[in-house]
Amino acid sequence: MPTPSDFEHMLRESALRVTGPRIAVLSAVHDNPHADTESIIDVVRGRLGTVSNQAVYDVLKALTSSGLVRRIQPQGTVSRYETRVGDNHHHVVCRSCGAIADVECAVGHAPCLTASGGHGFAIDEAEVVYWGVCGECSSVEVS
C-alpha cells in the first residue's frame, strides 16, 4: 500500500509538482480502481474538504498524460481511471451492473494480440474489453 510519500515520489519522478490535490487524486485512484470522475471527486473532497470539479479534472488529465494513471472508457460508459499502468492488461465489464475487473494479457507478451495486418504500424499496445455478466448478476438472473 503506497504512502503519501510514495505518491510524492511518483509525482516528482514524473516531473509533476507535488500538490495536495495531486496526492489526493492519485491516492483516490489507487484506492478505487476503475472509479469514475464523480466518485474520485467525492473521495478527494472527503480527504481535502473543498476542491473544485475542474481541479480534479485537471489533475486527472495531468496524471494520465504523465503515465501515472490510465484512463479507460468501455463503450457506452463514462471514463474510468486506474493506477495499474504499463502492463497492457485488459478489462471485463458486466453488461448488467457495469462492474469492471482487470484481466491479464490474452496471449504472450504485450501487445497480447497479433494484428492480422499491421498496415505499417509499429503496434505496441492492444486494448481488449471482454463483455459478459458478472457472477453476482448472473446468480440474480437465475433466481
CYANA upper distance limits for C-alpha pairs under 8 A (distance plus 0.5 A):
  2 PRO  CA      6 ASP  CA      6.05
  2 PRO  CA      7 PHE  CA      7.41
  3 THR  CA      7 PHE  CA      7.02
  4 PRO  CA      8 GLU  CA      6.72
  4 PRO  CA     23 ILE  CA      7.32
  4 PRO  CA     27 SER  CA      8.22
  5 SER  CA      9 HIS  CA      6.65
  6 ASP  CA     10 MET  CA      6.71
  7 PHE  CA     11 LEU  CA      6.71
  7 PHE  CA     23 ILE  CA      6.54
  7 PHE  CA     26 LEU  CA      7.54
  7 PHE  CA     27 SER  CA      7.77
  8 GLU  CA     12 ARG  CA      6.74
  8 GLU  CA     18 VAL  CA      6.45
  8 GLU  CA     23 ILE  CA      7.23
  9 HIS  CA     13 GLU  CA      6.54
 10 MET  CA     14 SER  CA      6.77
 10 MET  CA     68 LEU  CA      8.19
 11 LEU  CA     15 ALA  CA      6.86
 11 LEU  CA     16 LEU  CA      5.53
 11 LEU  CA     17 ARG  CA      7.15
 11 LEU  CA     18 VAL  CA      6.63
 12 ARG  CA     16 LEU  CA      5.93
 12 ARG  CA     17 ARG  CA      7.00
 12 ARG  CA     18 VAL  CA      7.29
 14 SER  CA     66 SER  CA      6.66
 14 SER  CA     68 LEU  CA      8.25
 18 VAL  CA     22 ARG  CA      7.17
 18 VAL  CA     23 ILE  CA      7.62
 19 THR  CA     23 ILE  CA      6.79
 20 GLY  CA     24 ALA  CA      6.55
 20 GLY  CA     48 LEU  CA      8.36
 21 PRO  CA     25 VAL  CA      6.47
 21 PRO  CA     44 VAL  CA      8.04
 21 PRO  CA     48 LEU  CA      8.15
 21 PRO  CA     51 VAL  CA      8.28
 21 PRO  CA     55 ALA  CA      8.14
 21 PRO  CA     56 VAL  CA      7.80
 21 PRO  CA     59 VAL  CA      7.84
 22 ARG  CA     26 LEU  CA      6.51
 22 ARG  CA     59 VAL  CA      6.42
 23 ILE  CA     27 SER  CA      6.47
 24 ALA  CA     28 ALA  CA      6.50
 24 ALA  CA     44 VAL  CA      6.16
 24 ALA  CA     47 ARG  CA      7.50
 24 ALA  CA     48 LEU  CA      7.96
 25 VAL  CA     29 VAL  CA      6.63
 25 VAL  CA     40 ILE  CA      7.39
 25 VAL  CA     44 VAL  CA      6.60
 25 VAL  CA     56 VAL  CA      7.48
 25 VAL  CA     59 VAL  CA      7.60
 25 VAL  CA     60 LEU  CA      7.79
 26 LEU  CA     30 HIS  CA      6.64
 26 LEU  CA     63 LEU  CA      8.17
 26 LEU  CA     69 VAL  CA      8.24
 26 LEU  CA     83 THR  CA      8.26
 27 SER  CA     31 ASP  CA      6.57
 28 ALA  CA     32 ASN  CA      6.46
 28 ALA  CA     40 ILE  CA      6.55
 28 ALA  CA     43 VAL  CA      6.70
 28 ALA  CA     44 VAL  CA      7.09
 29 VAL  CA     33 PRO  CA      6.28
 29 VAL  CA     34 HIS  CA      8.18
 29 VAL  CA     35 ALA  CA      7.33
 29 VAL  CA     40 ILE  CA      7.25
 29 VAL  CA     69 VAL  CA      8.37
 29 VAL  CA     81 TYR  CA      6.85
 29 VAL  CA     82 GLU  CA      6.15
 29 VAL  CA     83 THR  CA      6.86
 30 HIS  CA     82 GLU  CA      6.93
 30 HIS  CA     83 THR  CA      5.93
 32 ASN  CA     40 ILE  CA      8.45
 32 ASN  CA     82 GLU  CA      8.11
 33 PRO  CA     81 TYR  CA      6.97
 33 PRO  CA     82 GLU  CA      5.29
 33 PRO  CA     83 THR  CA      7.62
 34 HIS  CA     72 ILE  CA      8.46
 34 HIS  CA     80 ARG  CA      5.44
 34 HIS  CA     81 TYR  CA      5.47
 34 HIS  CA     82 GLU  CA      5.90
 34 HIS  CA    100 ILE  CA      7.22
 34 HIS  CA    101 ALA  CA      8.46
 35 ALA  CA     39 SER  CA      6.50
 35 ALA  CA     40 ILE  CA      6.93
 35 ALA  CA     80 ARG  CA      5.73
 35 ALA  CA     81 TYR  CA      6.22
 35 ALA  CA     82 GLU  CA      7.89
 36 ASP  CA     40 ILE  CA      6.86
 36 ASP  CA     78 VAL  CA      7.21
 36 ASP  CA     79 SER  CA      6.38
 36 ASP  CA     80 ARG  CA      4.96
 36 ASP  CA     81 TYR  CA      7.01
 37 THR  CA     41 ILE  CA      6.62
 37 THR  CA     57 TYR  CA      8.05
 37 THR  CA     79 SER  CA      7.57
 37 THR  CA     80 ARG  CA      7.34
 37 THR  CA     81 TYR  CA      8.32
 38 GLU  CA     42 ASP  CA      6.78
 39 SER  CA     43 VAL  CA      6.85
 40 ILE  CA     44 VAL  CA      6.58
 40 ILE  CA     56 VAL  CA      8.48
 41 ILE  CA     45 ARG  CA      6.56
 41 ILE  CA     53 ASN  CA      7.19
 41 ILE  CA     56 VAL  CA      6.95
 42 ASP  CA     46 GLY  CA      6.69
 43 VAL  CA     47 ARG  CA      6.92
 44 VAL  CA     48 LEU  CA      6.44
 44 VAL  CA     49 GLY  CA      8.08
 44 VAL  CA     51 VAL  CA      8.11
 45 ARG  CA     49 GLY  CA      5.12
 45 ARG  CA     50 THR  CA      6.20
 45 ARG  CA     51 VAL  CA      6.62
 51 VAL  CA     55 ALA  CA      7.17
 51 VAL  CA     56 VAL  CA      7.97
 52 SER  CA     56 VAL  CA      7.18
 53 ASN  CA     57 TYR  CA      6.77
 54 GLN  CA     58 ASP  CA      6.50
 55 ALA  CA     59 VAL  CA      6.64
 56 VAL  CA     60 LEU  CA      6.58
 57 TYR  CA     61 LYS  CA      6.69
 58 ASP  CA     62 ALA  CA      6.75
 59 VAL  CA     63 LEU  CA      6.53
 60 LEU  CA     64 THR  CA      6.46
 60 LEU  CA     69 VAL  CA      8.11
 61 LYS  CA     65 SER  CA      6.52
 62 ALA  CA     66 SER  CA      6.60
 63 LEU  CA     67 GLY  CA      6.75
 63 LEU  CA     68 LEU  CA      5.75
 63 LEU  CA     69 VAL  CA      5.92
 64 THR  CA     68 LEU  CA      6.48
 64 THR  CA     69 VAL  CA      5.16
 64 THR  CA     70 ARG  CA      6.16
 64 THR  CA     71 ARG  CA      7.16
 65 SER  CA     69 VAL  CA      8.48
 67 GLY  CA     85 VAL  CA      7.66
 68 LEU  CA     83 THR  CA      6.77
 68 LEU  CA     85 VAL  CA      7.46
 69 VAL  CA     81 TYR  CA      7.07
 69 VAL  CA     82 GLU  CA      6.14
 69 VAL  CA     83 THR  CA      5.15
 69 VAL  CA     84 ARG  CA      7.66
 69 VAL  CA     85 VAL  CA      7.02
 70 ARG  CA     81 TYR  CA      6.13
 70 ARG  CA     82 GLU  CA      5.83
 70 ARG  CA     83 THR  CA      6.64
 70 ARG  CA     84 ARG  CA      7.53
 70 ARG  CA     85 VAL  CA      6.46
 71 ARG  CA     79 SER  CA      6.96
 71 ARG  CA     80 ARG  CA      6.18
 71 ARG  CA     81 TYR  CA      5.15
 71 ARG  CA     82 GLU  CA      7.21
 72 ILE  CA     79 SER  CA      6.28
 72 ILE  CA     80 ARG  CA      5.74
 72 ILE  CA     81 TYR  CA      6.71
 73 GLN  CA     77 THR  CA      6.53
 73 GLN  CA     78 VAL  CA      6.45
 73 GLN  CA     79 SER  CA      5.09
 73 GLN  CA     80 ARG  CA      6.52
 74 PRO  CA     78 VAL  CA      8.20
 74 PRO  CA     79 SER  CA      8.31
 74 PRO  CA     93 VAL  CA      8.39
 74 PRO  CA    129 VAL  CA      7.45
 87 ASP  CA    110 ALA  CA      8.02
 88 ASN  CA    105 CYS  CA      7.24
 88 ASN  CA    110 ALA  CA      6.71
 88 ASN  CA    111 PRO  CA      7.19
 88 ASN  CA    112 CYS  CA      8.24
 88 ASN  CA    125 GLU  CA      6.94
 88 ASN  CA    126 ALA  CA      7.42
 88 ASN  CA    127 GLU  CA      7.97
 89 HIS  CA    102 ASP  CA      7.33
 89 HIS  CA    103 VAL  CA      6.54
 89 HIS  CA    104 GLU  CA      5.50
 89 HIS  CA    105 CYS  CA      5.59
 89 HIS  CA    127 GLU  CA      8.46
 90 HIS  CA    102 ASP  CA      6.37
 90 HIS  CA    103 VAL  CA      5.47
 90 HIS  CA    104 GLU  CA      6.60
 90 HIS  CA    105 CYS  CA      6.86
 90 HIS  CA    127 GLU  CA      6.85
 90 HIS  CA    128 VAL  CA      5.89
 90 HIS  CA    129 VAL  CA      6.67
 90 HIS  CA    130 TYR  CA      8.47
 91 HIS  CA    100 ILE  CA      7.02
 91 HIS  CA    101 ALA  CA      6.08
 91 HIS  CA    102 ASP  CA      5.14
 91 HIS  CA    103 VAL  CA      5.65
 91 HIS  CA    128 VAL  CA      7.25
 91 HIS  CA    129 VAL  CA      5.59
 91 HIS  CA    130 TYR  CA      6.67
 92 VAL  CA    100 ILE  CA      6.16
 92 VAL  CA    101 ALA  CA      5.90
 92 VAL  CA    102 ASP  CA      6.97
 92 VAL  CA    103 VAL  CA      7.02
 92 VAL  CA    129 VAL  CA      6.19
 92 VAL  CA    130 TYR  CA      4.96
 92 VAL  CA    131 TRP  CA      6.15
 92 VAL  CA    132 GLY  CA      7.84
 93 VAL  CA     98 GLY  CA      6.46
 93 VAL  CA     99 ALA  CA      6.21
 93 VAL  CA    100 ILE  CA      5.11
 93 VAL  CA    101 ALA  CA      7.26
 93 VAL  CA    129 VAL  CA      7.63
 93 VAL  CA    130 TYR  CA      6.73
 93 VAL  CA    131 TRP  CA      5.48
 93 VAL  CA    132 GLY  CA      6.86
 93 VAL  CA    133 VAL  CA      8.07
 93 VAL  CA    134 CYS  CA      8.36
 94 CYS  CA     98 GLY  CA      5.28
 94 CYS  CA     99 ALA  CA      5.73
 94 CYS  CA    100 ILE  CA      7.11
 94 CYS  CA    131 TRP  CA      6.56
 94 CYS  CA    132 GLY  CA      5.64
 94 CYS  CA    133 VAL  CA      5.06
 94 CYS  CA    134 CYS  CA      5.81
 95 ARG  CA    131 TRP  CA      6.95
 95 ARG  CA    132 GLY  CA      6.16
 95 ARG  CA    133 VAL  CA      6.05
 96 SER  CA    133 VAL  CA      6.65
 96 SER  CA    134 CYS  CA      8.33
 96 SER  CA    137 CYS  CA      7.15
 97 CYS  CA    137 CYS  CA      7.62
 99 ALA  CA    134 CYS  CA      7.98
105 CYS  CA    109 HIS  CA      8.05
105 CYS  CA    110 ALA  CA      7.83
105 CYS  CA    112 CYS  CA      6.15
106 ALA  CA    112 CYS  CA      6.11
106 ALA  CA    113 LEU  CA      7.55
107 VAL  CA    112 CYS  CA      5.61
107 VAL  CA    113 LEU  CA      7.02
108 GLY  CA    112 CYS  CA      6.20
110 ALA  CA    124 ASP  CA      7.46
110 ALA  CA    125 GLU  CA      6.86
110 ALA  CA    126 ALA  CA      7.99
111 PRO  CA    123 ILE  CA      7.71
111 PRO  CA    124 ASP  CA      5.98
111 PRO  CA    125 GLU  CA      4.87
111 PRO  CA    126 ALA  CA      5.53
112 CYS  CA    125 GLU  CA      8.15
112 CYS  CA    126 ALA  CA      6.96
113 LEU  CA    126 ALA  CA      7.18
118 GLY  CA    122 ALA  CA      7.87
118 GLY  CA    123 ILE  CA      7.68
133 VAL  CA    137 CYS  CA      6.74
133 VAL  CA    138 SER  CA      6.52
134 CYS  CA    138 SER  CA      6.60
135 GLY  CA    139 SER  CA      6.61
136 GLU  CA    140 VAL  CA      6.98
137 CYS  CA    141 GLU  CA      6.77
138 SER  CA    142 VAL  CA      6.71
139 SER  CA    143 SER  CA      6.79
